[in-house]
Amino acid sequence: MSILIITLSLAAFFSLYRALRGPSISDRAIAVDIMSILFCGITALMAFRYNLPYLLDLSITIAILAFIGTLALAKYLEGRHLDD
């Protein structure tokens, strides 16, 4: 289980690198979205490992907020208003 957490953490580090060095704003947005998915996976694995069910709630909350943020950024990049 700890190997999975280390692997996901390493993938989050590479995604952070892409978010900082991305050539375009869409590359950076995708990298941040991938990081949020990886953090959801890390918190879910830690919930199972340490038997802490509230971490699953945190993981779901992170996923919902990441989805809303991705939608808002996509609308912004498209040039539309958020109330469309």
C-alpha positions in Angstrom: 0.0 0.0 0.0 2.8 2.4 0.8 4.4 1.7 -2.7 1.1 3.0 -4.2 1.2 6.1 -2.1 4.8 6.8 -3.1 4.1 6.2 -6.8 1.1 8.6 -6.7 3.2 11.2 -4.9 5.9 10.9 -7.5 3.3 11.3 -10.2 1.9 14.4 -8.4 5.5 15.8 -8.3 5.8 15.4 -12.1 2.4 16.9 -12.6 3.4 19.9 -10.5 6.5 20.3 -12.7 4.2 20.4 -15.7 1.9 22.9 -14.0 4.9 25.2 -13.4 6.6 24.8 -16.7 3.7 24.2 -19.0 3.9 26.0 -22.3 0.2 27.0 -22.4 -2.5 27.6 -19.9 -4.5 24.6 -21.0 -1.4 22.3 -20.3 -1.2 23.9 -16.8 -5.0 23.4 -16.2 -4.7 19.7 -17.2 -1.7 19.3 -14.9 -3.6 20.8 -12.0 -6.6 18.5 -12.8 -4.4 15.5 -12.8 -2.8 16.6 -9.4 -6.3 16.8 -7.9 -7.1 13.3 -9.1 -3.8 12.0 -7.7 -4.5 13.7 -4.3 -7.9 12.0 -4.3 -6.3 8.7 -4.8 -3.7 9.4 -2.1 -6.3 10.4 0.5 -8.4 7.3 -0.4 -5.4 5.0 0.0 -4.6 6.6 3.3 -8.2 6.2 4.5 -8.0 2.5 3.8 -4.5 2.1 5.3 -5.2 3.9 8.6 -8.9 3.1 8.8 -10.0 6.7 8.8 -13.4 7.0 7.0 -13.5 10.8 7.1 -10.6 10.9 4.6 -13.0 9.3 2.0 -15.3 12.3 2.5 -12.3 14.6 2.0 -11.4 12.7 -1.2 -14.9 13.1 -2.6 -14.9 16.8 -1.7 -11.6 17.3 -3.5 -12.9 15.6 -6.5 -16.1 17.7 -6.6 -14.1 21.0 -6.2 -11.6 19.9 -8.9 -14.5 19.2 -11.3 -16.1 22.6 -10.7 -12.8 24.3 -11.0 -12.1 22.6 -14.3 -15.5 23.5 -15.7 -15.0 27.2 -14.6 -11.5 27.3 -16.2 -12.8 25.7 -19.4 -15.5 28.3 -19.7 -13.0 31.1 -19.0 -10.6 29.8 -21.6 -13.5 29.6 -24.1 -14.3 33.3 -23.5 -17.8 32.7 -22.0 -19.2 34.1 -18.8 -19.8 31.7 -15.9 -23.5 32.4 -15.9 -24.0 31.1 -19.5 
